[in-house]
């Protein structure tokens, strides 16, 4: 019997290829393909592993051929049409634990850098300037951090915030109260986040409920001088409303790792804007996280193709194995 054929793309670590090959699979690493090209070849593979760059759409899955599973290296699966995959009897999985620490640490790094003007201070000094008063910042100690979403990453951010002496509030209506109590975080509604938080960090997927959860109405309810961090998904914020709030002084700072389209368009309202700290989607870009992603991808694919099982398959109950 021919070996299962696996395609890995979006710069997934070559370690995943080696791990799959050791398990007896015919695995290969390819460059990210445009939708039309991907649609032509996807049916030639038994499994496909992607990151955020590749979009698995209805059109891509039209001729899914021998494809049995798609694995997203990371947490979010919003770049995969899960309904279309399920209709084609294709399993969809993610690797939810691999990026947790890397993204939590980046989130906290962005919060610190924004609070203390580290990036702008560096640029100023590099230009030969010396104006300490211009970059006076705020301390995290004694401030209130509001978390939108309290999954793995949100909980790790909460632990770090508590170590810095912050009060942490969290909104996540899908978790029981004991999850919050275990970490010493107060579970609240959105209104409490808007009115109490000095810093707000987003840790949500983009859904019909969460799209543009940071909007003009929410911003109006926030404390004056609030600072926001988004290392989750670009679609969670109304960019124009946030840019206007920054100009008006309602929002004191914004730190971004994610954007509605990546890379962001030159006319993106929050790009190269005073008061905005932005980096190019670095949440999972640590050597350790890449290794964990590779390992989890190999395990998920091998378990499903060999045994029809997998803890991180989101549509396992809807497909025939």
C-alpha positions in Angstrom: 0.0 0.0 0.0 1.3 3.4 -1.0 2.3 5.8 1.8 -0.1 8.5 2.8 0.9 11.8 1.0 1.1 14.9 3.2 1.5 18.5 2.1 2.8 21.1 4.6 2.9 24.8 3.7 3.1 28.4 5.1 6.7 27.9 6.4 5.8 25.2 8.8 9.0 23.9 10.4 10.8 21.2 8.4 10.9 19.3 11.7 7.2 18.3 11.0 8.2 16.8 7.6 11.0 14.8 9.2 8.7 13.6 12.0 6.1 12.5 9.5 8.6 10.8 7.3 9.9 8.8 10.3 6.4 7.6 10.8 6.3 6.3 7.2 4.4 9.1 5.5 5.3 10.8 2.2 5.5 14.3 3.5 6.7 17.4 1.6 7.0 21.1 2.4 5.7 23.5 -0.3 5.4 27.2 -0.6 2.1 29.0 0.1 -0.1 28.6 -2.9 -2.8 31.0 -4.3 -6.3 29.8 -4.1 -6.6 28.7 -7.7 -3.3 26.7 -7.7 -4.1 25.1 -4.3 -7.5 24.0 -5.7 -5.8 22.1 -8.5 -3.5 20.1 -6.2 -5.2 19.7 -2.9 -7.0 16.5 -3.9 -3.6 14.8 -4.5 -2.9 14.7 -0.8 -4.3 12.7 2.1 -3.5 15.4 4.6 -2.6 19.1 4.5 -1.0 21.2 7.3 -1.2 25.0 7.1 -0.7 28.2 9.2 -2.5 31.5 8.7 -1.5 32.4 5.2 -3.3 29.6 3.3 -7.1 30.0 3.0 -9.0 26.7 2.6 -12.2 27.9 0.9 -15.2 26.2 -0.6 -13.6 26.7 -4.0 -10.4 25.0 -2.8 -12.3 22.0 -1.5 -14.4 21.6 -4.6 -12.2 18.8 -5.8 -10.9 17.5 -2.5 -10.1 14.1 -4.0 -8.3 11.9 -1.4 -8.0 14.6 1.2 -8.9 13.3 4.7 -7.7 15.9 7.1 -6.6 19.6 7.3 -4.5 20.7 10.3 -4.1 24.3 11.2 -0.8 24.9 13.0 -2.1 27.2 15.7 -5.3 27.9 17.5 -7.6 29.8 15.1 -9.3 27.9 12.2 -11.1 30.9 10.7 -9.0 30.6 7.5 -10.6 27.2 6.9 -14.2 26.7 5.7 -15.1 24.0 8.3 -18.6 23.6 6.9 -17.3 23.0 3.4 -14.7 20.5 4.7 -17.3 18.6 6.7 -19.5 18.4 3.7 -16.6 16.8 1.9 -16.0 14.5 4.9 -12.6 16.1 5.6 -11.5 16.4 9.2 -10.4 19.8 10.5 -7.9 20.1 13.4 -5.7 22.6 15.1 -2.8 22.6 17.5 -4.2 24.6 20.4 -1.4 24.2 22.9 1.6 24.9 20.7 1.5 28.7 20.5 0.2 29.4 24.0 3.3 30.6 25.8 4.8 32.4 22.8 1.6 34.4 22.1 1.1 35.2 25.8 4.6 36.4 26.2 4.4 38.6 23.1 1.1 40.0 24.3 2.7 41.0 27.6 5.8 42.3 25.8 3.6 44.5 23.7 1.8 45.8 26.8 5.0 46.7 28.5 6.5 48.3 25.4 3.4 50.4 24.8 3.2 51.4 28.5 6.8 52.5 28.7 7.2 53.8 25.1 10.1 51.5 24.5 9.9 51.3 20.7 9.4 55.1 20.2 12.2 55.8 22.7 14.5 53.6 20.7 13.7 55.3 17.4 14.2 58.7 19.0 17.6 57.9 20.5 18.7 56.2 17.3 18.0 59.5 15.5 20.4 61.3 17.9 17.7 62.8 20.1 17.6 62.8 23.9 14.1 63.8 25.3 13.3 61.7 28.3 10.2 63.7 29.2 8.6 63.0 25.8 8.5 59.3 26.6 7.2 59.3 30.1 5.0 56.2 30.5 2.8 54.4 32.9 3.4 51.5 35.3 1.4 48.3 35.1 1.4 47.8 38.9 -2.0 48.9 40.3 -3.7 49.0 36.9 -6.6 46.9 35.8 -6.3 44.5 32.8 -9.4 43.4 31.0 -9.2 40.2 29.0 -11.7 39.5 26.3 -11.5 35.7 26.1 -10.1 33.4 28.8 -8.7 30.4 26.9 -5.2 29.1 27.2 -3.5 32.3 26.1 -5.7 34.6 28.1 -5.0 32.6 31.3 -1.3 32.8 30.7 -1.5 36.5 30.2 -3.5 36.8 33.4 -0.8 35.0 35.4 1.9 37.4 34.2 -0.3 40.4 34.8 -0.9 39.3 38.4 2.9 38.9 38.9 3.2 42.6 37.9 0.6 43.6 40.5 -2.3 44.1 38.1 -6.0 43.4 38.9 -7.3 41.1 36.2 -10.9 41.0 34.9 -12.0 38.6 32.2 -15.0 38.2 29.9 -15.7 34.7 28.5 -19.4 33.6 28.7 -18.5 30.0 27.6 -16.5 29.1 30.7 -17.7 28.1 34.1 -17.0 30.3 37.1 -14.5 27.9 38.7 -12.1 28.4 35.8 -11.7 32.0 36.7 -11.6 31.4 40.5 -8.8 28.9 40.1 -6.5 31.6 38.8 -7.9 34.4 41.0 -9.5 36.3 38.1 -12.9 38.0 38.4 -15.4 36.9 35.7 -17.3 40.0 34.4 -19.5 41.1 31.5 -18.4 43.4 28.8 -19.8 46.5 30.4 -17.5 46.0 33.4 -14.5 45.6 31.1 -15.2 48.8 29.3 -15.7 50.9 32.4 -13.0 49.5 34.7 -10.0 48.4 32.5 -6.9 50.5 32.0 -5.6 48.0 29.5 -7.7 45.7 27.4 -6.2 42.6 25.7 -8.1 40.5 23.1 -8.0 36.7 23.0 -11.0 35.8 20.9 -11.7 34.1 17.6 -13.6 36.1 14.9 -17.2 35.1 14.9 -20.5 36.8 14.1 -20.6 37.6 17.9 -17.1 38.9 18.2 -16.4 40.7 14.9 -15.6 44.4 15.7 -16.2 43.8 19.3 -14.0 46.9 19.8 -16.3 49.4 18.1 -17.4 53.0 18.6 -20.1 52.2 21.2 -17.6 50.1 23.2 -14.9 52.8 23.0 -17.3 55.5 24.3 -17.8 53.4 27.4 -14.1 52.9 28.1 -12.0 54.9 30.5 -10.2 57.9 29.1 -6.6 56.9 28.4 -7.3 53.2 27.9 -4.7 51.1 26.1 -5.5 48.1 23.9 -3.5 45.1 22.8 -4.6 42.8 20.0 -2.5 39.7 19.2 -5.6 37.5 18.4 -7.4 38.4 15.1 -7.5 41.7 13.1 -11.3 41.5 12.6 -12.0 42.0 16.3 -11.6 45.8 16.1 -13.2 48.7 14.1 -9.9 50.2 12.9 -11.5 53.5 11.8 -13.3 54.0 15.1 -10.1 53.1 17.1 -8.0 55.5 15.0 -10.5 58.3 15.6 -10.5 57.6 19.4 -6.7 57.7 19.4 -6.7 61.1 17.7 -9.2 62.4 20.1 -7.2 61.3 23.1 -9.8 58.8 24.4 -7.4 55.9 23.7 -3.8 56.4 24.9 -2.2 53.6 23.0 -2.7 50.6 20.7 -0.4 47.6 20.3 -1.1 45.3 17.3 0.3 42.0 16.1 -2.6 41.1 13.8 -4.5 42.9 11.0 -7.7 42.4 8.9 -5.5 41.5 5.9 -1.9 40.5 6.2 0.3 42.3 5.4 -1.8 45.4 6.1 -2.7 47.6 3.2 -0.7 50.9 2.9 -3.8 52.8 3.8 -4.7 50.8 6.9 -5.9 53.4 9.4 -3.6 52.3 12.2 -0.4 51.8 10.3 2.5 54.1 11.1 0.3 56.2 13.3 1.5 58.0 16.4 0.4 56.0 19.5 0.3 52.7 17.7 2.9 50.0 18.2 2.7 47.3 15.5 4.7 44.2 14.7 4.2 41.7 11.8 2.2 38.8 13.4 4.9 37.5 15.7 2.7 35.8 18.2 3.8 32.2 17.4 7.2 33.2 16.0 9.5 31.7 18.6 11.8 28.8 18.1 10.1 26.9 20.8 6.6 27.4 19.5 7.6 26.4 16.0 9.0 23.1 17.4 5.8 22.5 19.4 3.6 23.2 16.3 5.7 20.7 14.2 5.4 18.0 16.8 1.6 18.5 17.3 1.0 18.6 13.6 2.8 15.3 13.1 0.9 13.7 16.0 -2.5 14.9 14.9 -2.0 13.7 11.3 -0.5 10.3 12.2 -3.2 9.6 14.8 -6.0 10.4 12.4 -4.7 8.7 9.3 -3.6 5.6 11.2 -6.4 5.3 13.8 -9.2 7.7 12.9 -8.7 9.6 16.2 -7.5 12.9 17.4 -8.2 15.2 20.4 -8.0 18.4 18.5 -10.3 17.6 15.6 -13.1 20.1 15.7 -15.6 18.2 13.4 -14.9 14.6 14.4 -18.5 13.9 15.3 -19.8 15.2 11.9 -17.6 13.1 9.6 -17.3 9.4 8.8 -14.0 8.0 9.7 
